[in-house]
Amino acid sequence: MISKPISDLDQLNAAPARRIPLALVDLRPLLGWILPPLIALLLVAVAVEIWARVADVSIWVMPRPTTVLENFFTDFSRYFSEGLKTLGVSLGGLALGTAAATLLAAGVAHSQILERAVLPIAIMVKVTPVIAFIPLFIIWFGYNPAPKIAIAALITYFPVLINAIAGFRDVDPRMHDFFRSVDASTWEIFRHLRLPAAVPYLFASLKISVTLSLIGAVVAEFFSAGQGGLGAVISIEYDNLRVERVFAAVLMLTLIGVTLSTAVVVAERLFSWRLDQPVSAS
């Protein structure tokens, strides 16, 4: 027999309004991280401008920052479009390298035999200069974005691999014993215990890998200038001794790198409130 009116049941079943933590909208730490290097960069640019004018430095040696900025904004559409190509290669390599490293780390965290078999090979690839693989990848994959994405992935996988392995293993032994005591499966332990523990490590590795992927993309573009990208722009303009355009392309690369790094920091900030909620036995 129903003892309460329907309206009360509706109120009982209604999901409570979810409040957004104030930490999600507090951008002061982010501004504190961005503003100091921007101010320092501005001071360096002013110092270089004064030095170039007073010492009458040749444009072939050091173009004035004002000249670089003038060229940057005049040909902004070119730098922006080429920057999008480099960004696409960088993000593709970052996604591929991160996914492959995370999957491999998950296997290594569960198997010492796999660790002994895979990690030495991963270290051998890591210590080999990545530039040595570019001609091989071009031969194997052709003159298209595939070899450039492969190079960006190759240069980013190792930091993710090492941090992910450490994260998947950094679990509370008591919680691990509890999961075992309730007969939790390996997948349930991984999903509810190992994966949350690895998230801070993955974000730490992404802060490094996001810039490494950009470096890998630019280096690969040096060898395939016909495919475009900021690396190709730098190579072509360097050959033509247009140094101010080289600096303008580097400026666009800097903006892309800062944007990617900031995006990782913001994403970590958005997930931080989840990380503050530990897994409980209840």
C-alpha positions as CSV (number, residue, x, y, z in Angstrom):
1,M,0.0,0.0,0.0
2,I,1.4,3.4,-1.0
3,S,1.7,5.5,2.1
4,K,3.0,8.7,0.4
5,P,1.5,10.9,-2.3
6,I,2.9,10.6,-5.8
7,S,4.5,14.0,-5.6
8,D,6.6,12.9,-2.7
9,L,7.8,9.9,-4.6
10,D,8.7,12.1,-7.5
11,Q,10.8,14.3,-5.2
12,L,12.4,11.2,-3.7
13,N,13.4,9.8,-7.1
14,A,14.5,13.1,-8.5
15,A,18.3,13.3,-8.9
16,P,19.8,16.0,-6.6
17,A,21.2,19.0,-8.4
18,R,24.9,18.6,-8.9
19,R,27.0,21.5,-7.8
20,I,30.2,22.3,-9.7
21,P,33.2,22.5,-7.4
22,L,34.7,26.0,-7.1
23,A,38.0,24.4,-8.0
24,L,36.8,24.0,-11.6
25,V,36.4,27.7,-12.1
26,D,39.4,29.0,-10.1
27,L,41.9,29.9,-12.8
28,R,44.2,31.9,-10.6
29,P,46.8,29.1,-10.4
30,L,46.7,28.8,-14.2
31,L,47.3,32.6,-14.6
32,G,50.1,32.4,-12.1
33,W,51.7,29.7,-14.2
34,I,51.3,31.5,-17.5
35,L,51.9,35.2,-16.7
36,P,55.5,35.1,-15.4
37,P,57.0,33.4,-18.5
38,L,55.0,35.8,-20.7
39,I,56.3,38.8,-18.9
40,A,59.9,37.4,-19.0
41,L,59.5,36.7,-22.8
42,L,58.3,40.3,-23.3
43,L,61.3,41.7,-21.4
44,V,63.7,39.5,-23.5
45,A,62.1,40.7,-26.7
46,V,62.4,44.3,-25.7
47,A,66.1,43.8,-24.8
48,V,66.8,42.1,-28.1
49,E,65.0,44.9,-30.0
50,I,67.2,47.6,-28.2
51,W,70.3,45.6,-28.8
52,A,69.6,45.1,-32.5
53,R,68.9,48.8,-33.1
54,V,71.8,50.1,-31.0
55,A,74.4,47.7,-32.3
56,D,72.9,47.8,-35.9
57,V,72.9,43.9,-36.0
58,S,72.4,42.5,-39.5
59,I,69.1,40.9,-40.2
60,W,70.9,37.8,-41.4
61,V,72.2,37.3,-37.8
62,M,69.3,38.5,-35.6
63,P,66.1,40.1,-37.1
64,R,64.4,42.6,-34.9
65,P,61.4,41.3,-32.9
66,T,59.3,44.0,-34.4
67,T,60.2,42.8,-37.9
68,V,59.4,39.3,-37.0
69,L,56.0,40.3,-35.6
70,E,55.3,42.4,-38.7
71,N,56.0,39.4,-40.9
72,F,54.0,37.1,-38.6
73,F,50.8,39.1,-38.8
74,T,51.3,39.9,-42.5
75,D,51.5,36.3,-43.4
76,F,49.4,35.0,-40.5
77,S,47.1,32.9,-42.7
78,R,50.1,31.0,-44.0
79,Y,51.6,30.3,-40.6
80,F,48.2,29.4,-39.2
81,S,47.4,26.9,-42.0
82,E,50.8,25.3,-41.8
83,G,50.5,25.3,-38.1
84,L,47.3,23.3,-38.3
85,K,49.1,20.7,-40.3
86,T,51.8,20.4,-37.7
87,L,49.2,20.4,-34.9
88,G,47.3,17.5,-36.6
89,V,50.5,15.4,-36.9
90,S,51.5,16.2,-33.3
91,L,48.1,15.3,-31.9
92,G,47.9,12.2,-34.0
93,G,51.3,11.0,-32.8
94,L,50.4,11.9,-29.2
95,A,47.2,9.9,-29.3
96,L,48.9,6.9,-31.0
97,G,51.9,6.9,-28.7
98,T,49.8,7.5,-25.5
99,A,47.4,4.7,-26.4
100,A,50.1,2.2,-27.3
101,A,52.1,3.0,-24.2
102,T,49.1,2.9,-21.9
103,L,48.0,-0.5,-23.2
104,L,51.6,-1.9,-22.9
105,A,51.9,-0.5,-19.4
106,A,48.7,-2.1,-18.3
107,G,50.1,-5.5,-19.5
108,V,53.5,-4.9,-17.9
109,A,51.8,-3.9,-14.6
110,H,50.2,-7.4,-14.5
111,S,53.1,-9.5,-15.8
112,Q,56.7,-9.4,-14.8
113,I,57.6,-11.7,-17.7
114,L,56.1,-9.2,-20.1
115,E,58.1,-6.4,-18.4
116,R,61.4,-8.3,-18.7
117,A,60.6,-9.0,-22.4
118,V,59.4,-5.5,-23.5
119,L,61.2,-2.9,-21.4
120,P,64.7,-3.6,-22.7
121,I,63.4,-3.2,-26.3
122,A,61.6,0.0,-25.3
123,I,64.7,1.4,-23.8
124,M,66.8,0.5,-26.9
125,V,64.3,2.4,-29.1
126,K,64.4,5.3,-26.7
127,V,68.2,5.8,-26.6
128,T,68.3,5.6,-30.4
129,P,68.1,9.1,-32.0
130,V,64.6,9.4,-33.4
131,I,65.9,11.2,-36.5
132,A,67.5,7.8,-37.6
133,F,64.0,6.3,-38.0
134,I,62.7,9.0,-40.3
135,P,64.2,7.8,-43.6
136,L,63.0,4.2,-42.8
137,F,59.5,5.4,-42.0
138,I,59.3,7.4,-45.2
139,I,60.4,4.3,-47.2
140,W,57.8,2.1,-45.4
141,F,54.9,4.5,-45.3
142,G,55.6,6.9,-48.2
143,Y,55.4,10.7,-48.5
144,N,52.2,11.3,-46.5
145,P,51.3,12.2,-42.9
146,A,51.8,8.5,-41.7
147,P,55.6,8.6,-41.2
148,K,55.4,11.9,-39.5
149,I,52.7,10.7,-37.1
150,A,54.8,7.6,-36.5
151,I,57.8,9.7,-35.5
152,A,55.7,11.9,-33.2
153,A,54.3,8.7,-31.6
154,L,57.7,7.2,-31.2
155,I,59.1,10.2,-29.4
156,T,56.2,10.4,-27.0
157,Y,55.6,6.7,-26.0
158,F,58.5,6.3,-23.5
159,P,57.5,9.0,-20.9
160,V,53.9,7.7,-21.0
161,L,55.0,4.1,-20.7
162,I,57.3,4.6,-17.6
163,N,54.8,6.9,-15.8
164,A,51.8,4.6,-16.6
165,I,53.6,1.5,-15.3
166,A,54.4,3.4,-12.1
167,G,50.8,4.6,-11.8
168,F,49.2,1.2,-12.4
169,R,51.4,-0.3,-9.6
170,D,50.9,2.6,-7.2
171,V,47.8,1.1,-5.5
172,D,47.0,0.8,-1.8
173,P,47.9,-2.8,-0.8
174,R,45.0,-2.8,1.7
175,M,42.5,-1.9,-1.0
176,H,44.0,-4.4,-3.4
177,D,43.6,-7.1,-0.7
178,F,40.0,-6.0,-0.1
179,F,39.2,-6.3,-3.8
180,R,40.7,-9.8,-3.8
181,S,38.7,-10.7,-0.7
182,V,35.4,-9.9,-2.4
183,D,36.5,-12.0,-5.5
184,A,36.8,-9.0,-7.8
185,S,38.0,-9.8,-11.3
186,T,41.2,-8.5,-12.8
187,W,39.2,-6.1,-15.0
188,E,37.3,-4.8,-11.9
189,I,40.6,-4.2,-10.0
190,F,42.1,-2.5,-13.0
191,R,39.0,-0.3,-13.6
192,H,38.3,0.7,-10.0
193,L,41.7,0.7,-8.4
194,R,44.7,0.7,-10.8
195,L,43.3,3.1,-13.4
196,P,42.3,5.9,-10.9
197,A,45.7,5.5,-9.3
198,A,47.4,6.0,-12.7
199,V,45.6,9.1,-13.8
200,P,47.9,11.6,-12.0
201,Y,50.9,9.8,-13.5
202,L,49.4,9.9,-17.0
203,F,48.8,13.7,-16.7
204,A,52.4,14.1,-15.5
205,S,53.6,12.2,-18.6
206,L,51.3,14.2,-20.9
207,K,52.9,17.5,-19.8
208,I,56.2,16.1,-21.2
209,S,54.9,14.2,-24.2
210,V,52.7,17.0,-25.6
211,T,55.7,19.1,-26.4
212,L,57.8,16.1,-27.5
213,S,55.1,15.2,-30.0
214,L,55.4,18.7,-31.4
215,I,59.1,18.3,-31.7
216,G,58.8,15.0,-33.4
217,A,56.3,16.4,-35.9
218,V,58.6,19.4,-36.8
219,V,61.7,17.2,-37.2
220,A,59.8,14.8,-39.5
221,E,58.6,17.7,-41.5
222,F,62.2,18.7,-42.2
223,F,62.5,15.5,-44.3
224,S,59.2,15.9,-46.2
225,A,59.1,19.6,-47.0
226,G,56.7,19.0,-49.9
227,Q,54.0,17.9,-47.4
228,G,53.9,21.3,-45.7
229,G,53.9,22.1,-42.0
230,L,55.8,24.5,-39.9
231,G,58.9,22.3,-40.1
232,A,58.8,22.6,-43.9
233,V,58.4,26.3,-43.6
234,I,61.5,26.6,-41.4
235,S,63.5,24.5,-43.7
236,I,62.5,26.3,-46.9
237,E,62.9,29.8,-45.4
238,Y,66.3,28.9,-43.9
239,D,67.5,27.8,-47.3
240,N,66.4,31.1,-48.7
241,L,68.0,33.1,-45.9
242,R,64.8,34.7,-44.8
243,V,65.6,34.6,-41.2
244,E,62.6,36.7,-40.0
245,R,60.2,34.1,-41.5
246,V,62.1,31.4,-39.7
247,F,61.5,33.2,-36.4
248,A,57.9,33.9,-37.3
249,A,57.3,30.1,-37.9
250,V,59.0,29.4,-34.6
251,L,56.7,31.9,-32.9
252,M,53.7,30.0,-34.3
253,L,55.2,26.8,-33.0
254,T,55.6,28.4,-29.6
255,L,52.0,29.5,-29.5
256,I,50.9,26.0,-30.4
257,G,53.1,24.5,-27.8
258,V,51.9,26.8,-25.1
259,T,48.3,26.1,-26.1
260,L,48.7,22.4,-25.9
261,S,50.5,22.6,-22.6
262,T,47.8,24.8,-21.2
263,A,45.1,22.4,-22.4
264,V,46.8,19.6,-20.4
265,V,47.0,21.7,-17.3
266,V,43.4,22.8,-17.6
267,A,42.3,19.1,-18.2
268,E,44.2,18.1,-15.1
269,R,42.6,20.9,-13.1
270,L,39.1,19.7,-14.3
271,F,39.8,16.2,-13.2
272,S,41.5,17.1,-9.9
273,W,38.3,17.1,-7.9
274,R,37.7,13.4,-8.9
275,L,41.2,12.5,-7.9
276,D,40.6,13.9,-4.4
277,Q,37.9,11.3,-3.8
278,P,39.7,8.1,-2.9
279,V,38.2,4.7,-3.5
280,S,36.4,3.4,-0.3
281,A,35.7,0.0,0.8
282,S,32.0,0.7,1.0
